[in-house]
Amino acid sequence: MKAAGESITEGIDLTGTTALVRGATRGLGRECARVLAMRGAEVLLPCRSLAKGEATVAENTRGPTRPGEHRERTFSTAETSTGAAVLDLENAIFAAA
């Protein structure tokens, strides 16, 4: 049985799309990040705990793919535990745009 996010996004190709997902280390945010990456989006995970972000990335980039999934799943993490770190992330995002 497919998860709701997988069913809703079936047939959608997000290749070339970048998604920033807050709260991606647990719950709904984690599921959103997983499905977005599964559909080909590059997913950026701003996290207060870089270790939790990296664990989320590791969990979502291993294992075989199913039909309709992109084999390569691209995630990036960014530590955001301080105000300065958040500003650094914001500057990096705008510089890349």
C-alpha positions, 0 to 999 in steps of 0.5 A: 500500500502506498503512502498518501504522499506517494499516491498524490504525487504519482506521475509527477516529475520534480526533476529540476525543482528545489524544495526547502522542507522545514521540520524534515527530521520527523513526522509530516516534514520527514514524509514530505521530504522523502516523497519530494526526493522520490519524485526527483526534487533536490531537497534542502533540510534546514535543521537545528540538529545537523546530526538528525538532518544527516540521519534523515538523509541517510534513511531516505537515500538507501535501498532500492527504488520502486517504479516511478521513483528517481534512483538518485535522491538529492538532499542537502542539510543546513544547521540552523540552531543559531540566528547567524546560521539561519542568516547564512542559509538565507544568504546562500539560498539567495546567492544561488538563485 
